[in-house]
Amino acid sequence: MQNFRRQSATAQRFAERRQREDSAPRLSSEAPGLVSLCLAIEESSDATTVSRPKHLRRIVVERAPALFLVPCGDPRCTDGGHDVTSAIMSALLKRQTTFQGEDKCNGYLGASPCTRVLRYDAIAEYA
């Protein structure tokens, strides 16, 4: 029964995220002239030396939402994740070609705050 609830909660979070992405304005209209965007993302935890491997996320500018939500990498984390939309959109509106940032997870591991930190490096190209 508990596994079913966990899957239901996960499915509900996915559906909510999908709805936010579908209703968000498109990146191509919010950042005119943006041709390509690539994010190198890494997540680590202050509590342990565990680090999630860095991965590249290539954004398809023509159809991507102007929304940058990254779920927390700890499966035990509830109500967490990283919303780096403001920081990324600010850099894109300034037409920066390279930029980086970080965001602390706002979720919880039981009664304790999640200590995961997301770091990203971005490369953008403009017409």
Buried (B, 14 or more C-beta within 10 A) or exposed (E): EEEEEEEEEEEEBEEEBEEBEEEBEBBBEBBEEBEEBEBBBBBBBEEEEEEBEEEEEEBEBEEBBBBBBBBBBBEEBEEBBBBBBEBBBEBBEEEBEEBEBBBBBBBBBEEEBBBBBBBBBBBBEBE
